[in-house]
Structures are given as C-alpha cells and as structure tokens.
Amino acid sequence: MTDLRDLPELRRGAEWAIAAGVALELGLIDELAERPAGPGTLASRLGLEARGVEALLGALDALGAVEQQDGIWRLTGQARARFVDRDTPDFEADSLRHWMRSIRRWATELESAVRTGGPPPGRQTPADGAKTGRELENFMAAMANRAPSRTAAVADAVRRAAPAALSLLDVGGGPGVLARALAERGFQVTLLDRTEVIELVAERYGLSQASGIRLLAGDVFELVPDPAFDVVLLSNLSHIYGPERNRDLLARASGVLAPGGSLAIVDFVRGVSEFAPLFALTMLLSTYEGGTWTLKQYESWLRGAGLEHVRCRTILPEVQLLTAVRPAGSHAP
C-alpha cells in the first residue's frame, strides 16, 4: 500500500509523465516524428522559445523518448511506439492526453470541489456527467486507448464467470474495445450507449461492421427486457452515479437478464482496490454524485435487485469484477 514515505517517488513519476504530456500537447513529438531537427529549428516551427525547447528535450532525453547526435534530435523507437504508431500495443498518446487534462483539473479545481462538494456549475450535467462534442471525441479516444493486455484480462474474467453464456449486453460500451474482445471470446454482444456516442463510434471505431457486435442507441435507465440477455455488463459505469441511481440501474439491468443469467460489474471497489480512493476524487471533480463504492454497498444493491451468489474477484491490481446471478424462474424486480 502507498504511504507518505512514497511521496517523493510519486512526485517524480508524475513529473516525468507531465513532461511527456506537454511534449505531446505542444506538437514536439509529432514534429520530431516527421523529421529530426535541432532545438532552434523546432522552436521556430512550433512558435516556441529555444530555451524552453532545449530544457524539455533534456528531460525527454533522460526519459528515453529522444536522442541526439551532433545537435540534431530524433525520437527513439520506444517513443514512436508509445506516442506515434497507433498499431503498437504500447501506444498511449490518447490516454496520456486525457490524463493531462485530468491532472490540470486536480491542480486547479480539487480544492474548490472539496469545499463545495462537486465540480463548478456547468462543468458536467448533474446526473451522469454526459459529454458532448469535442469533449466526447477526446473521451472516446482515451477510452479506446487501453492497453490490450488489460482489455484481455477483463474479457477473460467475464468469460470465466459465465462460461456457457452466449448473449451479452455491454451497457455504456463506448468505443467498443471491450466489446470486440468479448465477441472474440464467443459472446454475441449488444453494445448500448447514448445516441451521440453510437453515432460517433459506429464508423470512427469500425463498430458498424464489427463481427459479433450489434449497436443499440438508448438510455441505460430505460432498459427494455426484450430480448433477455445471458450477461449484462456494466464496465466503468457505476462510479458515475450515486447510491440511489446505482440501485435503480442495477435493478433495471437485472430486469433484462434471462433467468440464470449473470450481472457483471467492472469497477474500482472501495476497500478492495487501492486506487479507488483516488478515483473517488476524480469523480468529485467530474460528476455531481459519482464516487467509488464498497463491496457492502454493491451487495446491498445487487440483492435488492433480486440477484444472488454475489462474488467479487480482483482481475487487475486495482480493478474488480463483481458478479451476481438472477435465480432461475425468477421475475424481474
């Protein structure tokens, strides 16, 4: 567990990531990806001061992102894999940009959020922090930029939890990264999300033609039990809502399960995940009611939804999979 003795190392780690993020945001990474150059040339092309570029290049050099010969700087292969080549498993430019936006909000808005109990007025919609326009595009890009190994771990855990299941409803599935992995494991996936999300991801992320995936535009709080599904998956969704909304959401999700079907929740469980307390601060900054919730709370909501055999598994160091089963022959709550 992290403790106060780790703070110097944690600060240094954040500083390295911020340096890389700033290089991305300023266009320095993309410029060097096009052609190597000296600091003065880079500064001129990007409208920056040479002193600042030299200092940033020095930090990136120490990080292993750039290298220089005779005063000419170029990206390393590692930096290309992480920040330029989207087809590599290490690519993380979109997620790093999203992290940078979050870090700025932590630095400038967390004190206010703690004082007032939520984000500034108008920052997000009260119920669910719904995003639109460019903000939605950026968020979907970050959600799509997940490490393949993490996505595979979640998909494998869902398959192990429901080995004989065929139909799966992915609620709030966004860009469909997890939906694709689940389809590869034999699920017939219906990806449900808001209309504006479906319109964005259908073509941009190739989901309209993806094998084993059906797209469905709709409201997660208006789920219709036709057809019933073997599995209903809520991945990274329950932290957006408060207890009352989560109780409602899980009851509705239970209502579209076939008898004997499983409800699966992927999230950071408070008291189990070391990351959950920090993520609760992100939700304080981003939503008017979201947070991270304890296993006891989840158990209460799931049993109140008429489900049984509640189980919590840690599938990644900070991520849990909760499952519960709708009894055979039961009626929707």
Secondary structure, 3 states (H helix, E strand, C coil): CCCHHHHHHHHHHHHHHHHHHHHHHCCHHHHHHHCCECHHHHHHHHCCCHHHHHHHHHHHHHHCCEEEECCEEEECHHHHHHHCCCCCCCCCHHHHHHHHHHHHHHHHHHHHHHHHCCCCCCCCCCCCCCCCHHHHHHHHHHHHCCCHHHHHHHHHHHHHHCCCCCEEEEECCCCCHHHHHHHHCCCEEEEEECHHHHHHHHHHCCHHHCCCEEEEECCHHHCCCCCCEEEEEEECCHHHCCHHHHHHHHHHHHHCEEEEEEEEEEECEECCECCHHHHHHHHHHHCCCCCCEEHHHHHHHHHHCCCEEEEEEEEECCEEEEEEECCCCCCCC
